[in-house]
Amino acid sequence: MRIVMIGTGYVGLVSGACFADFGHEVVCVDKDQSKIDALLNGEIPIFEPGLDELVAKNVAAGRLSFTLDLAEALPGTDAVFIAVGTPSRRGDGHADLSYVYAAAKEMAPLLPDGVVVVDKSTVPVGTGDEVERIIRETAPELQFSVASNPEFLREGAAIDDFKRPDRVVIGVNDEHAEKVLAEIYRPLTRNESPLVCMSRRGAELTKYAANAFLATKIGFINEIADLCEKVGADVRDVAKGIGLDSRIGNRFLMPGPGYGGSCFPKDTLALLKTGQDYEAPLRIVESVVASNDQRKRSMGRKVIQALGGGEQHGKTVAVLGLTFKANTDDMRDSPAISIVQALQDAGITVKAYDPEGMDQAAKVLSGVNYCGDAYEALDGADAAVIVTEWDTFRALDLDRVKGLLNTPVLVDLRNLYSRHDVEEHGFTYVAVGR
Ligand SMILES: NC(=O)c1ccc[n+]([C@@H]2O[C@H](COP(=O)([O-])OP(=O)(O)OC[C@H]3O[C@@H](n4cnc5c(N)ncnc54)[C@H](O)[C@@H]3O)[C@@H](O)[C@H]2O)c1
């Protein structure tokens, strides 16, 4: 199959490279000249484990190419995937669909007959209808289908998620679109990955429902963690005790500083908007969003409390990890942003280290002293706080850490350490939910 991917970000680049690896011929298009220039030079503009080799291999095999020029990419294509950003619209939290609609307008006069336009971006119910209307307006005679194929990959494990998905969801309103998408995903369905076929609107809603449910699990265990701290229980025991129930499942039950990233925050807000627009309010999701917002800021207070509480002018905190989770350089809505701001508001100087996220962090966090490694950040600090669960923070040399800190205080917002081990080294140890 010949595939064009519009938008070469996390989703577009990973999907394009994986489709090429399945044997399809893929052209990735982006408007961002620096991204396309980098890719044409063999550089990968994002950090994603394994992506550089996958891209290089498929470029060398002649199945994967990059261009700024849509007119060059579209002739003869069987399917065009839209994988552009759908950020929160400023002010009301609705998904900003301007990039999706702009892509539809740009492609409309160039599309070949029989093409299937597939929306892979996360978009509210009804967006496919509008994409269809936009294309039809410009190209009234064109034979085309519009389908939905939401993406469930996780940054940091994106290639594996794409190639071994729990399921592939496709939303189609006609048989031709179903046939083309089934053919594109045949390498996966041959390996027994379930292909769930439904209406276009059903697929659009499935993506939001999935993300809202996962965000709810995180919000739930975080609140249970707070309760554990009050009643003297260990949230890890409780999570295990409930997670082994197959109706609940053990994943997404790790307490932490709150969810962030490019998806959950904006997708929960967009789902709330859809609920309001259709007069089906989603009270549970509303509570999850409010609870998560409060949690991020409260983690800053937790660190300040560990230092003794109140104003802490002149103190320094070493922040270990800035990205919203490990194995990504993504800083979008990272809890680290609220935590660092809360510390700075209390007069605290922040030193920080993140293995991959410091360039992105520098764009959103000012006044931070960025360091070359964890130990440099710890040197002379009055407390350390682990914000992101990078492997490199799991086995810090605690004697060395103690020697570098002014006061041995470790706030572990990811529960990476055993209380016994840390306290044995003479630290004051603050964890989450235990
Ligand atoms: N990042 C994730 O983990 C993830 C997972 C699942 C779904 N999603 C969804 O996938 C979509 C894309 O997310 P992302 O993280 O890949 O975004 P991104 O911001 O990393 O990439 C989007 C790309 O689209 C390009 N673009 C915008 N308009 C364009 C146009 N008209 N023509 C060509 N290129 C254009 C931008 O320059 C950018 O490179 C979003 O809807 C997101 O919610 C993301």
The ligand as a Gaussian input file, in Angstrom:
#p B3LYP/6-31G(d) Opt

LIG

0 1
 N        2.271000      11.744000      21.621000
 C        1.572000      10.690000      22.008000
 O        2.008000       9.911000      22.868000
 C        0.237000      10.398000      21.378000
 C       -0.332000       9.125000      21.560000
 C       -1.566000       8.853000      20.968000
 C       -2.224000       9.851000      20.248000
 N       -1.668000      11.076000      20.131000
 C       -2.374000      12.094000      19.327000
 O       -1.766000      12.156000      18.041000
 C       -1.818000      13.498000      17.536000
 C       -0.408000      13.964000      17.198000
 O        0.338000      14.010000      18.408000
 P        1.930000      14.161000      18.426000
 O        2.345000      14.020000      19.840000
 O        2.502000      13.296000      17.366000
 O        2.046000      15.711000      17.977000
 P        3.369000      16.515000      17.594000
 O        3.098000      17.914000      17.986000
 O        4.580000      15.796000      18.094000
 O        3.399000      16.433000      15.990000
 C        2.472000      17.038000      15.143000
 C        3.191000      17.413000      13.854000
 O        2.233000      17.841000      12.879000
 C        2.833000      18.860000      12.079000
 N        1.775000      19.561000      11.354000
 C        0.790000      20.352000      11.841000
 N       -0.010000      20.770000      10.840000
 C        0.470000      20.226000       9.701000
 C        0.065000      20.264000       8.334000
 N       -1.019000      20.924000       7.951000
 N        0.784000      19.574000       7.435000
 C        1.883000      18.883000       7.814000
 N        2.304000      18.796000       9.084000
 C        1.607000      19.469000      10.013000
 C        3.598000      19.682000      13.094000
 O        4.592000      20.472000      12.486000
 C        4.174000      18.578000      13.996000
 O        5.450000      18.160000      13.565000
 C       -2.517000      14.327000      18.617000
 O       -3.877000      14.392000      18.326000
 C       -2.295000      13.496000      19.872000
 O       -3.300000      13.725000      20.841000
 C       -0.438000      11.370000      20.653000

